[in-house]
C-alpha cells in the first residue's frame, strides 16, 4: 500500500529543523555499523535546517493553485514581517542557481512588500507531482484557497498525472465525496464562477447553486445574492420557497377533466395507469404484471 506521506499536514513539510545536533555524545562502545547509521541521521537533519536566501533568487511556482492574493492582507503581513521577521520558512526546490517556491508564496510576496533582502527557506528535493500535491495541501489546510481555485487545482492534478478522484482524495487528505463535490463547482456557468473567484460568492453559496439544474435560475439567484448580500441560509430558504411554489403550480394545472380521463384509462385497460403531466404535455404509464397481461393490453389497444 502506498504511504500517505503528504497527507500528514504542513508540519511534515518542514522537517525537524529545530532538533539539536548535539543532544547526546555517542557511547564509546558503539560498533562501526552503529556509527554509520548515526552519521546518516545527522546529515538528514542538517539538510532540513533553514538557510537564508536572497529574495531575488526565488521564483513563484507557476503551478500554484492560488491566483488571487488580497492586497490588504498582504500589506498587514508585510508590516508583521518588518516587526517580527518571517517566523515560518518557505519551502523551495533548487532550480539551477535559483529556487522555486513549493509552499509560502504569500510570505514571499509580503516579504517583497516589506523590502526584505533575504528570507529563510528549507530546500527540498521534490518531484513535480509532489510539488503540485503540496501546493494544494498547504492552501486547503489553511482554508484560504478559493473554492474554484481548489477545484481547478484538483482537476489539473487528475488530468496531468492521470489520477482518479479516489486517488486525489487520498493524497490531499479529503473524502472522495468532498473531492467530487468540489469538482462539481466547475459545472457552474462562467458568470457565477467569476463571482466566486472575486469572493463575491462564498463556497457555501456555490455548493447551494450547483444543485439547481436551471442555468438561468442559477444566474438570477447568484446576482440576487450579491445584490442583497444574502447569507447561505437566506439562499437555501429562497430556493425552498421557489420549489414549493413550483410544485403547487403544477398541482393546480391538473384539471378535473384530466383526472377523470386517467380514471377512464384505468377502467378501460383493467390495470393501473399513471398519467403524469397536464393536458398540454406529459406521459402515460401502463402497468402489466406478466406476459399474458401484456398480450391482453396489446389486444385492447390494437382494437
Secondary structure, 3 states (H helix, E strand, C coil): CCCCHHHCCCHHHHCCCCCCCCCCCCCCCCCHHHHHHHHHHHHHHHCCCCEEEEHHHEECCCCCCCCCCCHHHHHHHHHHHHHHCCCCCEEEEEECCEEEEEECHHHHHHHHHCCCCEEEEEEECCCHHHHHHHHHHHHHHHCCCCHHHHHHHHHHHHHHHCCCHHHHHHHHCCCHHHHHHHHHHHHCCHHHHHHHHCCCCCHHHHHHHCCCCCHHHHHHHHHHHHHHCCCHHHHHHHHHHHHHHHHHHHHHHCCHHHHHHHHHHHHHHCCCEEEEECCCCEEEEECCCCHHHHHHHHHHHHC
